[in-house]
Amino acid sequence: MQGIIIENISNLYRIKAENKIYEANARGKLKKEEIVPVVGDKVEIEIIDGEKNKAVIEEIRTRETYIKRPKMSNINQIILVVSSKNPKPDLLLLDKQLAYAEYLKIQPVIVLNKTDLDKKEEFKEIKSIYEKIGYKVIETVAKEQEGIQELKEILYGNINVFSGNSGVGKSTLINAIFEKDVTQEGEISTRNKKGKNTTTATKLYEIDENTYIADTPGFSTFDISEIEYKELDKYFREFKSVIDKCEYVGCTHIKEENCGVKQAIEEGKIHQTRYDRFCKIYEELKERDKYKY
């Protein structure tokens, strides 16, 4: 029987197969081969106790995508949630996540949540920057159900993961999509305006047979060091069309003159703040590379 792993707690897996939920362990041969099942895996299972819905994982099917931390597979759309206010937008994190999504070949969607709190409507500038690059941007007020229908429509047919800092409203958005409390909502600390992380286990929530949402802890701090710093420009979408205008092969777009990226900034084709964050991420990856071995 074929199924999908929807939750993993320690060495126990919950698997959705033919409209039933089975609890399963991995077959010993998988452990010998050092293959560890993860949430999102499509698996072959053998039923060992039909009445108690107990099974064993026999085989893991080929993964379309794989994220190392938190460990997940077959994610094909990542919903990057940014808070317009409280906490303030973390665009450096957003750009890291976008680069990583491009690296993994996972479709990113940006959600600007809590737009009602942004009285100066600064989120409109953020939306304009990223839409110009070619990203889908959705405005939401999760607690008021604003923008939720548009978000629902883009989720269908995908295994989606929500990512963003604690406190940006990921759990509130998921609850709004399902119109019930399927995840525990976090509280914003009034002292430091940072979120308290409430999600403790990676889990897939089913919208329909082919549509899932992953709520997962720690995703906002994922490590993008898999990306080589010299390759970072490939994962800034708006850089791609101008890199060939650089005078030097292997141009870093930082110290060199006659750089296609810098020329595009002067022409207004690349936003200065996106470039500034590219430089920060580049230097961060370059510094980490020194200590890789």
Disulfide bonds with the S-S distance in Angstrom:
none
